[in-house]
Structures are given as C-alpha cells and as structure tokens.
Amino acid sequence: MSIFSDRTNYYDITKWDIGNPYEDIGEVLNSIIADIKRRQAESDVREGGKPGAVIFIPSGDYRLRTQVVIDISYLKITGSGHGFVSSSIRYNLPKDEWASLHEIWPGGSRILVDLPQPEEDDPSRGAAFYVERSGNPRISSVEFENFCIDGLHFTEDNSPAQNPENTYHNRKTGIYVASAQDSFRITGMGFVYLEHAITIYHADALSIHDNFIAECGNCIELREWGQASKITDNLIGAGYKGHSIFAQNFGGLLITANNVFPRGKSSVCFDHVSRSVITGNRFHSFYPGMVIFENNCTENTVSSNHFLRDQEPWTPMIGFDNGLDDQYGLFHIDGSDNSFLSNHISETISPSSIRPRGARPVIFRITAGSGNYIATNHVVARAASEDAKASDSCFQAQVDALTGTSASLTLDVITVQIENNAVQNTVLDSGNNHQVLLDKAKNAFRATPLPGENL
C-alpha cells in the first residue's frame, strides 16, 4: 500500500515503504515505478490521466543491486548533486595515502552500481537504468537530473594495464535506452568508472546537457539511428579504448560548448551522420583520430572549435594509446560535402614520439568523398622538448602541459592530405604549398601565403 494519496506524484526514496534505498535503491525505484503505473492506469481522464511523477534522491550513498527498468513516460529522477570526484587519481595513489585525502569516494546523490557482472559483453545487462517500451506513442520525456552513477571499479581484462583500475573494463552501464524515444533529458549528472556511461538507441529530440562524464570507457553513444538532438555544455572524457562522443546514422545532431578531455579513442566519431554541427567546443587528445567521419558522412559542419593534440604527461597512463599512427590524421574523413571552417588546431609532440618514425603527422586526411570544403583553419604545429618529464600528479601534469608554450621549433606536418580517389574538394587558406597534398587537377586549392611570398 502506498503512503501517498492518489493526488501525489512526488516520491522521496528515503520515505518509501518498500525496500531499503541504502542497500538496494534499484528495488525501491522499481516499486515506486510500479506504484505510479498502478495509480495512473487510465490513459484519458479529463484530458489527462498519466502525468508521470518525480522521484527524489537526497544526498547520500545508495547501493544498486537490482537493475531499474523504466517503461513509463514523464518520469523525472532527480538528486541533490552530481558528486563527481576523480576515481582514477585515487586508484593511482598508494593506499597508505588515502587516509590523508579530504574525500575518497564520489559524493552528492550517489548510486553505487553493484550489479552482478554479466557473463557476456552486453551493455544492457549491466545497466543501472534500463529504459524500454514498445508500441505507440514512443516513450517520452524521461529525465535524469543531478545525481551520480558510480561504477566503483574497473577489472582485469588481459590488457597491458598493470593496475586493473586503469582498464576501463567492467561491463557496467549508467543509462541504457533500448527503444525509440522522444524528448529525453540527461542534465547535471555525474558518471564515473562505467564502461559505458550513456548508450541510447533511436533518439529523437534528446538533450544531454551540463553533465560531468569522465573516467568512463565510453561516454556518449547514440546508436542505430536518431535525429534532432543536442550534446551541449558537458565535461567529457573517455578512456583510450572508447569514444567520448559517438553517433551512428544520425541527422541533425548539435554538438556545442563541450569541453572534451584527452584519453578517449576519439573525441567525436560519426558513423554515417549527416547535416549535423560541431561548433564552439574545446577538444583535447593525446592521440590521432580526434574527429572521425566514417561510412560516408555528409553535409556536416565543423567550425570554430579549438583542438589540442599533445602527449600524455601523467606517469600511470604513459604507454597507452588508441592504436592509430600519426599518418591517420587528427581529422579522418570519409564523406562528402562537409565543411571544416575556422578551427584552431594545435599539435605539440616530440619528434621521437611520431609514428611511424620520421613521418610527417597529418591534420586533415580526406580518404574518400567529394565536395568537402576546408577553409581558414589555423594549424600551429610545434616540436615538444625531448626532455619533457612526466609527473605523478595528474592535475599538475596536465595544467603544466596545457599552459606550457616553450616549444619554439616548428613541427613539419601535413595540414591537409586528400587521397587520389577523393575529388572536387576545396582547400582554402589551411596550409601552404608544402603542407597540403592533393591532386590539383581534381581539387581546388588556395595556399596560405608565407611571409614575404607576395612581395
């Protein structure tokens, strides 16, 4: 029997009469959802009938041992703070130093994902929140706001990582949406130590806004197909095995005002995406392949972003990479009629780190397609000092690397390389004659002038 009247659509998990939220918040949330469905059984009552509900998670630690299954619209699950703190920094400190830390674990309204690890690699099985409903209309307006989903630990996976907490592997997912949906919102959340933070299929009018999604194997995955959605104002950072932002068969995706941290296999990967926009972001990577367009991406705009590619400065993570060499390109493009306009690209790496050794690193590499427009991009390429030292302090190492501008020697790079089977592309003011490789009989080219060249 619910302790709420039939007119109440607000639930506090700590005041619910079924289950113990501190021991298994999953059981509590599922019982609340069942109560909402019982109370809102009629679909048309005085031009309403199913307004949904708000479930409140106060600040505190709540273990999740039962997957939460959501199959109702207009449900908002909200907490009192995203509670993010770096688990990676903690796990790479000696345990005898933990006692001196002000905090050890993430906080806020924190859900500790403690589901049994599935035997097979199925992200839906290890999801804290699983959303699915068939039939019409599509499930709509489910909102996750202002709480933390913590995967707790990564585990051994036969990788070279000496510390299992650096594998980015645990078969845990934060939010998994399996069916087509409309107008979902994920706002102000914290995600940490999950192999997959957010995986969503068939998204329409989705908003992923102002979240902290870091130290996860993959951060945002929009799969199969979708349209008219946005990823805005997030702080994001995946691991070296996974994508920070991935979209598949998507149209009308807006990616803007995000700060994307290094270590992701890619910063943005589009798979057959069209008519989408990447603008006004700051991207940072330790590897090539920052932006990947694969499987014929078309009519997308990448403009006014800042891209930085440098080297891993933090001792525990040195030696890991995404498996790509420097000839792959920071931008690796298979597609047509895309625009790359007025981006700033900084590349600062030591010559000895270039792979293959002695090669000229490539910035834009167009492997296939036509009608691409690459114009007024500013590439700053510098040779980092071979004497640069790594640091055991993650924060200090990255700040020093970001603010260090002592590299004075120019790094010889290819700013644009267009393969022979890519034709009718245009390159304007994005590299001088030495820096751009293309067939001028098949593509249009205007070189960036060198000082004194036109005297």
Stockholm file with secondary structure:
# STOCKHOLM 1.0

chainA/1-455         MSIFSDRTNYYDITKWDIGNPYEDIGEVLNSIIADIKRRQAESDVREGGKPGAVIFIPSGDYRLRTQVVIDISYLKITGSGHGFVSSSIRYNLPKDEWASLHEIWPGGSRILVDLPQPEEDDPSRGAAFYVERSGNPRISSVEFENFCIDGLHFTEDNSPAQNPENTYHNRKTGIYVASAQDSFRITGMGFVYLEHAITIYHADALSIHDNFIAECGNCIELREWGQASKITDNLIGAGYKGHSIFAQNFGGLLITANNVFPRGKSSVCFDHVSRSVITGNRFHSFYPGMVIFENNCTENTVSSNHFLRDQEPWTPMIGFDNGLDDQYGLFHIDGSDNSFLSNHISETISPSSIRPRGARPVIFRITAGSGNYIATNHVVARAASEDAKASDSCFQAQVDALTGTSASLTLDVITVQIENNAVQNTVLDSGNNHQVLLDKAKNAFRATPLPGENL
#=GR chainA/1-455 SS CCSSCTTCCEEEGGGCSSSCTTTCHHHHHHHHHHHHHHHTCCSCSSSCSCCCEEEEECSEEEEECSCEEECCSSEEEEESCCCCCCHHHHHTSCGGGGGGCSCCSCCSEEEEECCCCCSSCCTTTTEEEEECCCSSSCEECCEEESCEEECCCCCCCSSSCSSGGGSCCSCCEEEEECSCEESCEEESCEEESCSEEEEEEEEESCEEESCEEEEESEEEEEEEEEEEEEEESCEEEECTTSEEEEEESEEEEEEESCEECTTSSEEEEEESCBSCEEESCEEEESSSCSEEEEEEEESCEEESCEEEECCCCBGGGTTCCCSCCTTSCSEEEEEESCEEESCEEEEEECGGGCSSTTCCCEEEEEEECBCCEEESCEEEEEECCTTCCCBSCHHHHHHHHHHCCCCCSBCCCEEEEECTTCBSCEEESSSCTTTEECCTTTSEEECCCCTTTTC
#=GC SS_cons         CCSSCTTCCEEEGGGCSSSCTTTCHHHHHHHHHHHHHHHTCCSCSSSCSCCCEEEEECSEEEEECSCEEECCSSEEEEESCCCCCCHHHHHTSCGGGGGGCSCCSCCSEEEEECCCCCSSCCTTTTEEEEECCCSSSCEECCEEESCEEECCCCCCCSSSCSSGGGSCCSCCEEEEECSCEESCEEESCEEESCSEEEEEEEEESCEEESCEEEEESEEEEEEEEEEEEEEESCEEEECTTSEEEEEESEEEEEEESCEECTTSSEEEEEESCBSCEEESCEEEESSSCSEEEEEEEESCEEESCEEEECCCCBGGGTTCCCSCCTTSCSEEEEEESCEEESCEEEEEECGGGCSSTTCCCEEEEEEECBCCEEESCEEEEEECCTTCCCBSCHHHHHHHHHHCCCCCSBCCCEEEEECTTCBSCEEESSSCTTTEECCTTTSEEECCCCTTTTC
//
